[in-house]
């Protein structure tokens, strides 16, 4: 969990760690997660031509641009912040552009009195304001092209206002699509002017954005985060599908998805939010566009019905139901609301998609470590049972005393086992398919492996005890000590049997885990100290052992490790 925190992931619910390792599908936002969320105004399309605004130095002339400038400043919710602007990145980009272009004009327009406002809503997909000017009232609106066009009855063309015809909307929707295909975020602008005497009427009117005059489109560039391409590739390799869910235009979403390689392998099928009603097959869909937050819940439920383990990103208040419903709700730490963060299972401090992949990788590693921890303990405890039962019921001698068992378990249960629990995992952890959520922690195959390990350890300790007793005629106290130290050192070396079968014998996640070496070293020192310190030695019934006895102990412990490694290599367990 601390490692995740250092990688900008705050896990708020402990149970989420297991679910992270099982995640099969990620529903991700586009803006801020796959892109930098640093919008720059690129160009504007009017009836009388196009303006490239990326390298503009002097304000273009003409009434169309004057209206564009005015709408950009007035129909805006961004607020000043340390020389820049905070709020919606699109609003901030418009204010920054207007201020840098003409500071005096910006101040004059920005000082106009706001009468009423219809704030941007992700479902309505537009924003409108009414301001008081020297000539009367100025109604400004901006938003999704299809929404703004529906509210327009006229259009502005070279200083004249003309009625929209039957082909007008289709022509501008096509233009929107062309700009969106270039990866731009596109919004439409519209205005209307009214006499001052309509002030009270407009104040009381809920929907004043009507019978508008269409002005044109503006295109914004939001650079892709280049660092997301590798994590998305990791997801595909790990059997995790990545699906983009955005409110942006389908062409914009498709352009970004192709650039970050979300669409590899499925052709980049895009599904429009307006078509979400009814039953659909989303198995080949990699992009949901023009989706409002309320529709995200239905998308999550669909994939969960298909037995997918869904991780979903979100940042707004309206995202909360879907975040809560998802198997892993992932809130944005920078731009996310308090509500979104509170209902989520984890929070990304840097809003980066790569952090999600880090979390999934760590979740898988934690689960594998827990499995190793359990299998390690079960196997040597099983060995102890077999050793005591076999010798006690055949030779009628107790091979290990109760205090010795407590002592050896105190060491092995704590230090090597915990060292396994904090391993960093294998680099190949993301090459595997996600774990089935119905699969138990210890599978039937794991039980078989555990029994094999336990039997191997038990056989060698029993053999050492019988050989010392029956063939070397050593005393029962010496045989007891040989069994104890063989088992003790064998259990410590057994830690190395917990490597993954596909890893090399000498260079793997266990041998690279410095906590394992520290644990084995500490336990070895404790065992030697217990043997040499009289008080402990007497309490644990230790006796002086000859070099022959220590040779048997060393051979037995090493042969346990070698045998288990050979079995692992042959059976790939």
NORNORLIN-V462396 format. One line per field, one symbol per residue. phi: phi as a letter, one per 20 degrees, with the letter a starting at -180 (. if undefined). psi: psi as a letter, one per 30 degrees, with the letter a starting at -180 (. if undefined). burial: 1 if it has 9 or more other C-alpha atoms within 8 Angstrom, else 0. Layout:
phi: ???
psi: ???
burial: ???
This chain:
phi: .fffffdmcdeecgfffffgfdgdbdedfefndedelcfcfdbcddfepddedfcfddffeofffgfgfffgefebdfcfblncbdpfgffffffffffffbfffgffffeffeebbdffcfefmbcbcccecfeqdcedbbrggfffffeddccdclnddcffdfefgffefffgfffffeneedcdcbbbdcfffegffffeefdeebledfdrccdddcgffffefffffffgfemdedcecbeffgfffffffffemfefncmmfddegfeffnebddfdedbddldegfffgffffffffemeeddceacefffggffffffcedeefedfffffffeeebcefdlefgfffgfffffffgffffffgfffffffffgfffffffffeddlcefcegfffffffffffefffffffdfenefefeeefffffeffgdegfffffffggfffffgfffffffffeedelfffffffffffffffffffffgffefffeeffecbfffeeffffffffffffffffffeeggfgffemecfdefffffffffffffgffffffgfffeld
psi: eeeeefggjjkfkeffeeeeffkfkkjklekfeflfhikkkelkjlegakkjgehkekkllkeeeeeeeeeeeeikfllkjhfbklakeeeeeeeeeeeeejeeeeeeeffkkkelkjlkkfeehlkklklklffbkjkkklakeeeeefgkfllkjhfkklkkaffeeeefeeeeeeeefggkkkllkllkkllffgeeeeefkejfilhljkealkkkkjkkjfffeeeeeeeeeggkkkkkjlflkeeeeeeeeeeghegkfgfhkkkkefgfkakljgegkfkjlhkleffeeeeeeeeefggkjkkkllfleffeeeeeelejkjlkeefkleeeeeflflkjfggkeeeeeeeeeeeeeeeeeeeeeeeeeeefeeeeeeeeeeeefefhkjfkleeeeeeeeeeefddeeeeefglflkfgfgfllkkkffklejleeeeeeeeeeeeeeeeeeeeeeeeeeeefhlleeeeeeeeeeeeeeeeeffeffglkffllefiafeffjfeeeeeeeeeeeeeeeeeejeeeeeeghklkkleeeeeeeeeeeeeeeeeeeeeeeefh.
burial: 000110011110000111111111111111111111101111111110000110000000000111111111111001000000111011111111111011100110100101111011010011111111100111111111101110111111110010010000100110011111111111111111011100100100000010111111111111111001101111111111111111111111111111011110010111111001000000001111111111111001101100011111111100110111111111111001101110111111111111111111111111111111101111111111011101110000001100011001101111111111111011001101010000000100011011101111111111011111100001001111111111111111111111101000000111101011101100110000011000011000010000001101110111111011101110000
